[in-house]
Amino acid sequence: MDAVFWSFDTIDWKFPKKEEILARSLKHIDNGAIVLCHDVHTNTIEAIPYLIDALQKDGFKLITVSELLDKMHPYTL
């Protein structure tokens, strides 16, 4: 198994408002980012659909970590 760390922490564990999660995320997410979110926090759950829509409108394609690793190491079995 590969050890994978995130490149951007939404800091949602500090319980910011949905709007704060969105603003911080949109400011710092770039191509190839692995975003850390916690699905146990209500504000995060509320923010994610808006974040996904905004990123897709900006031309981002959302993929899984497995897909990202395959793109980085296409010859790994």
Backbone as numpy.savetxt, mean C-alpha at the origin, in Angstrom:
# Nx Ny Nz CAx CAy CAz Cx Cy Cz
11.13 -19.19 1.88 10.29 -18.00 1.88 11.17 -16.76 1.88
10.71 -15.77 1.17 11.38 -14.49 1.16 10.88 -13.64 2.32
11.77 -12.91 2.94 11.38 -11.92 3.94 11.09 -10.63 3.20
9.94 -10.07 3.43 9.53 -8.87 2.71 9.15 -7.79 3.73
9.72 -6.63 3.56 9.39 -5.50 4.42 8.65 -4.46 3.59
7.94 -3.62 4.25 7.20 -2.56 3.57 8.14 -1.40 3.26
7.77 -0.63 2.25 8.55 0.57 1.92 7.82 1.83 2.38
6.55 1.67 2.73 5.78 2.82 3.22 4.81 2.35 4.30
4.87 2.98 5.45 3.97 2.69 6.57 2.92 3.79 6.64
1.67 3.42 6.53 0.59 4.41 6.61 0.42 4.98 8.02
1.08 4.38 8.97 1.01 4.74 10.39 -0.44 4.73 10.87
-1.21 3.83 10.30 -2.62 3.72 10.69 -2.78 3.16 12.10
-1.74 2.57 12.64 -1.79 2.02 14.00 -1.84 3.13 15.05
-1.59 4.38 14.63 -1.74 5.52 15.54 -3.17 6.08 15.49
-4.04 5.39 14.74 -5.45 5.74 14.63 -5.71 7.13 14.04
-5.03 7.49 12.95 -5.36 8.77 12.32 -6.71 8.67 11.61
-7.26 9.82 11.29 -8.52 9.86 10.55 -8.28 9.34 9.13
-9.37 8.90 8.52 -9.33 8.38 7.14 -8.63 9.37 6.21
-8.96 10.64 6.34 -8.39 11.68 5.48 -6.88 11.80 5.65
-6.41 11.62 6.88 -4.97 11.69 7.14 -4.25 10.51 6.50
-4.85 9.33 6.59 -4.26 8.15 5.96 -4.14 8.37 4.46
-5.20 8.89 3.86 -5.20 9.14 2.41 -4.15 10.17 2.02
-4.14 11.31 2.70 -3.21 12.38 2.36 -1.76 11.93 2.49
-1.45 11.26 3.58 -0.08 10.79 3.81 0.30 9.75 2.75
-0.59 8.84 2.47 -0.31 7.78 1.51 -0.08 8.34 0.12
-0.97 9.21 -0.33 -0.85 9.75 -1.69 0.40 10.60 -1.85
0.88 11.17 -0.77 2.09 11.99 -0.81 3.36 11.13 -0.92
3.33 9.91 -0.38 4.56 9.13 -0.26 4.62 7.85 -1.09
3.53 7.38 -1.62 3.56 6.14 -2.39 4.11 6.41 -3.78
5.07 5.56 -4.19 5.60 5.66 -5.54 5.68 4.26 -6.16
6.15 4.17 -7.39 6.21 2.89 -8.09 7.00 1.86 -7.30
6.45 0.66 -7.21 7.11 -0.44 -6.52 6.93 -0.43 -5.02
6.14 0.50 -4.51 5.95 0.60 -3.06 5.21 -0.61 -2.51
5.63 -1.04 -1.35 4.91 -2.04 -0.58 4.34 -1.30 0.62
3.03 -1.22 0.68 2.34 -0.36 1.65 1.84 -1.19 2.82
2.20 -0.75 4.03 1.76 -1.43 5.24 0.47 -0.79 5.75
-0.58 -1.58 5.82 -1.87 -1.17 6.38 -2.33 -2.28 7.32
-3.14 -1.91 8.29 -3.66 -2.88 9.24 -5.17 -2.94 9.10
-5.67 -4.11 8.73 -7.10 -4.24 8.47 -7.93 -4.42 9.74
-7.34 -4.16 10.88 -8.09 -4.24 12.14 -8.55 -2.87 12.61
-8.18 -1.83 11.87 -8.54 -0.48 12.27 -9.64 0.06 11.35
-10.71 0.53 11.91 -11.85 1.03 11.15 -11.46 2.14 10.17
-10.64 3.08 10.63 -10.25 4.19 9.74 -9.48 3.69 8.52
-8.68 2.67 8.71 -7.94 2.09 7.59 -8.90 1.42 6.61
-9.81 0.65 7.15 -10.79 -0.04 6.31 -11.60 0.96 5.49
-11.94 2.09 6.10 -12.68 3.13 5.38 -11.82 3.84 4.34
-10.53 3.98 4.61 -9.64 4.72 3.71 -9.24 3.94 2.47
-9.11 2.64 2.59 -8.54 1.83 1.51 -9.28 1.96 0.17
-10.61 1.88 0.12 -11.26 2.03 -1.20 -10.95 3.37 -1.86
-10.88 4.44 -1.07 -10.56 5.76 -1.62 -9.10 5.80 -2.09
-8.22 5.17 -1.33 -6.81 5.13 -1.70 -6.62 4.35 -3.00
-7.27 3.22 -3.11 -7.17 2.41 -4.33 -7.68 3.21 -5.53
-8.83 3.84 -5.40 -9.38 4.64 -6.51 -8.41 5.75 -6.91
-7.88 6.47 -5.93 -6.98 7.59 -6.23 -5.70 7.10 -6.91
-5.14 6.01 -6.43 -3.92 5.49 -7.04 -4.17 5.00 -8.46
-5.28 4.32 -8.68 -5.59 3.86 -10.03 -5.84 5.03 -10.97
-6.47 6.08 -10.49 -6.67 7.27 -11.32 -5.35 7.93 -11.68
-4.35 7.79 -10.79 -3.01 8.33 -11.06 -2.18 7.40 -11.93
-2.77 6.27 -12.36 -2.08 5.37 -13.27 -1.36 4.21 -12.61
-1.51 4.06 -11.31 -0.88 2.94 -10.63 -1.64 1.65 -10.92
-0.90 0.56 -11.01 -1.49 -0.77 -11.11 -1.18 -1.46 -9.80
-2.20 -1.88 -9.09 -2.01 -2.53 -7.81 -1.83 -4.03 -8.03
-0.76 -4.56 -7.44 -0.47 -5.98 -7.56 -0.12 -6.53 -6.18
-0.09 -7.84 -6.08 0.28 -8.48 -4.82 1.79 -8.45 -4.64
2.23 -8.69 -3.43 3.67 -8.77 -3.16 4.29 -9.90 -3.99
3.59 -11.02 -4.10 4.11 -12.14 -4.91 4.33 -11.71 -6.36
3.40 -10.97 -6.92 3.56 -10.49 -8.29 4.73 -9.52 -8.40
4.89 -8.66 -7.41 6.00 -7.72 -7.43 7.34 -8.45 -7.37
7.43 -9.44 -6.49 8.67 -10.21 -6.39 8.96 -10.97 -7.68
7.93 -11.50 -8.34 8.13 -12.18 -9.62 8.67 -11.23 -10.67
8.21 -9.99 -10.65 8.69 -9.00 -11.62 10.15 -8.61 -11.33
10.51 -8.61 -10.05 11.87 -8.25 -9.67 12.84 -9.39 -9.92
12.37 -10.62 -9.75 13.20 -11.81 -9.92 12.48 -12.80 -10.84
12.39 -12.49 -12.13 11.58 -13.33 -13.03 12.08 -14.75 -13.19
13.32 -15.03 -12.82 13.85 -16.37 -13.03 13.88 -17.21 -11.76
13.28 -16.69 -10.70 13.23 -17.44 -9.43 12.12 -18.45 -9.49
12.39 -19.64 -9.02 11.35 -20.68 -8.97 10.58 -20.59 -7.70
